[in-house]
Amino acid sequence: MGKFFSQIFQDEKGNFSSNRFVGILCGVTLCSTLFANSFSHGEIKPSDILVEAVAALAFGALGLGAANKIFGKNNTNENENA
């Protein structure tokens, strides 16, 4: 189980990826906050802009990192073939 969690935060080269750590941390925090607030009153809730900022940070860390990895491989392959 510990090996699984250590592999989640590693990139394809085996190095620790801070993007993955921040993205997963933001995603877990956002989900737990929204779940906890579903049982509370309307007056006790986080700021809407704060929720949107955490969601954008999670998207940026995970989504854009994945896109960079996908499109970065194409550029590397083109450079190796030249």
C-alpha positions as CSV (number, residue, x, y, z in Angstrom):
1,M,0.0,0.0,0.0
2,G,2.8,2.4,0.8
3,K,4.5,1.7,-2.5
4,F,1.3,2.6,-4.3
5,F,1.1,6.0,-2.6
6,S,4.8,6.7,-3.4
7,Q,4.2,5.9,-7.0
8,I,1.3,8.2,-7.3
9,F,3.5,11.2,-6.7
10,Q,6.2,10.2,-9.1
11,D,6.5,11.3,-12.7
12,E,7.4,8.9,-15.6
13,K,11.1,9.2,-14.8
14,G,10.5,8.2,-11.2
15,N,11.1,11.7,-9.7
16,F,8.9,13.3,-7.1
17,S,6.3,15.5,-8.9
18,S,5.2,18.5,-7.0
19,N,2.4,19.1,-9.5
20,R,0.8,15.8,-8.7
21,F,1.2,16.4,-5.0
22,V,-0.4,19.8,-5.1
23,G,-3.2,18.6,-7.5
24,I,-4.1,15.6,-5.5
25,L,-4.0,17.6,-2.2
26,C,-6.2,20.3,-3.7
27,G,-8.6,17.7,-5.1
28,V,-8.9,15.8,-1.8
29,T,-9.3,19.1,0.2
30,L,-12.0,20.3,-2.2
31,C,-14.0,17.1,-2.1
32,S,-13.8,16.8,1.7
33,T,-14.8,20.4,2.1
34,L,-17.7,20.1,-0.2
35,F,-18.8,16.9,1.4
36,A,-18.6,18.4,4.9
37,N,-20.5,21.5,3.9
38,S,-23.4,19.4,2.4
39,F,-24.4,18.6,6.0
40,S,-24.1,22.2,7.3
41,H,-26.4,25.2,7.1
42,G,-26.2,27.8,4.3
43,E,-24.6,30.4,6.6
44,I,-21.6,28.2,7.3
45,K,-19.9,27.7,4.0
46,P,-16.6,28.6,2.4
47,S,-16.3,31.6,0.1
48,D,-17.4,30.8,-3.5
49,I,-14.2,32.4,-4.9
50,L,-12.1,30.2,-2.6
51,V,-13.8,27.0,-3.8
52,E,-13.3,28.1,-7.4
53,A,-9.6,29.0,-6.8
54,V,-8.9,25.6,-5.3
55,A,-10.7,23.9,-8.2
56,A,-8.6,25.9,-10.7
57,L,-5.4,25.1,-8.8
58,A,-6.3,21.3,-8.9
59,F,-7.1,21.6,-12.6
60,G,-3.9,23.5,-13.3
61,A,-1.7,21.1,-11.5
62,L,-3.2,17.9,-12.8
63,G,-4.9,18.7,-16.1
64,L,-2.3,21.0,-17.6
65,G,0.5,18.8,-16.3
66,A,-1.0,15.9,-18.2
67,A,-1.4,18.0,-21.3
68,N,2.2,19.1,-21.1
69,K,3.3,15.5,-20.8
70,I,1.2,14.4,-23.8
71,F,2.3,17.3,-26.1
72,G,5.8,17.3,-24.7
73,K,6.4,13.7,-25.9
74,N,5.5,14.8,-29.5
75,N,8.2,17.5,-29.4
76,T,10.8,15.1,-28.0
77,N,10.1,12.5,-30.6
78,E,10.4,15.1,-33.4
79,N,13.7,16.3,-32.1
80,E,15.1,12.7,-31.8
81,N,14.1,12.0,-35.5
82,A,15.8,15.1,-36.8
